[in-house]
Amino acid sequence: MEQLKFIKNYNQKLFCDAFTTIRPFKRTRSVGDEVKIILLRDGKGPIEMNATIRHLHTTYLRDIPEYTFATDTGMGKELAIDLFCNIYKKYGVDANSIQFQIITLTHKR
């Protein structure tokens, strides 16, 4: 089962029935897959939840609409792209040159 880790719960989205996340493209990820959502918290234990992938959309950061960044990160497009570039630069990845997936998930209850 794939693990999707979150350091920050933008817009408190992880506590909604359905939510999105934007992650680098992964060929083995499919609609219907179950994933473990892990919210890491400073000084506290992680919160773990199970979710199911309901929709996948593969695209480049520059092609993601402003409203998707707003609902996913709580930021405008320019700030969100800067955020992704800074996150993945630590791993030697140019986020502007790789494909990402907008993943829509629902919690397993």
N, C-alpha and C positions, 0 to 999 in steps of 0.2 A: 504494500500500500504506500503510495507516495505521501510524503509529509510536506505540507506547505507551512512554513514558519513565518510569523509576523512579529515584528518588533514593536510596531505601532498599530493601533486599531483605528485607522482613519475613519472619521464619520461614525464611529461605533458600529460599522457595517457588519462585523463578525457576530453581533448579537441579533441580527435580522434573520428572518427565515431564508431569504435569498440574498446573495451578495456576489460581487465580482472581485477578481484580483488580476493583475497584469504581471505575467511572468515570461521569461525567455521561452521560446518555442521548444517543445519536447515532443519528439516523434511518437513516443510510446503513450502519451496522454490521450485518452478517448472519452467521449460522452458515455456516461454510465459508470465510469470508474469511481470507486470510493477513495477518498483521501482523508488523511488525518490533518486537521487544522490545529496548529500549536501557536498560541499567543504567549510570547515570552514577556515576563514582567520583571522589572527591577526589584530585587529584594524579596520577591514572592515566587512561589512555584508557578509553573506554566499552567495555562488553561488549555485543555485538550478537548476537541470536538470532532465528530465524524461528519463528513459531508459527501455529497454526490455531485459529480460534474454533470451539468445539464446542457451546457452549450460551450463551444470553443470557437473563437474567431482569431485567425492568424493574420498579423499585420505588422507594419513597422511603426515605431513610436510616432513619427511625423504624420502618419495617416490616421491616428486615433483622434476622434472628435473631442473638442473641448469639454462637452458635457460628460463624456465617459471619464475623463480625468477628474472632473469635478466630483462626480459621484463616487469614484473609486478612491481618490486620495484627498478630496477636500481642497484641491489646489487647481489653479488655472493650468492650461496646457504647457506654457513656457516653464513655469516653476516645476511642474511634474516631470517634464522631460529632463530638466537639470537634476532633479532628485534621482531619477533612474540612471542617468549618466554617472553621477557621483557614486551611487551604490555599486554599479558593475565595473567602474574603473578600478576599484580595489581588487578585482579579480582579473584584471588585464583585458577586460572586454569593452569594446566600443559599442555602447548601447544603441547608437544611431545606425549601426551597420548590420545588426542582427534582427531577426524576426521575433516578435513577442506574440503571446496568446492572451486574449481577454477571456478569462475563464469565469463562467457563471456557475455558481454552486448553490445547492440547497442543503440545509442541515438534515442529517439522519436523525429521526426522532424515535 
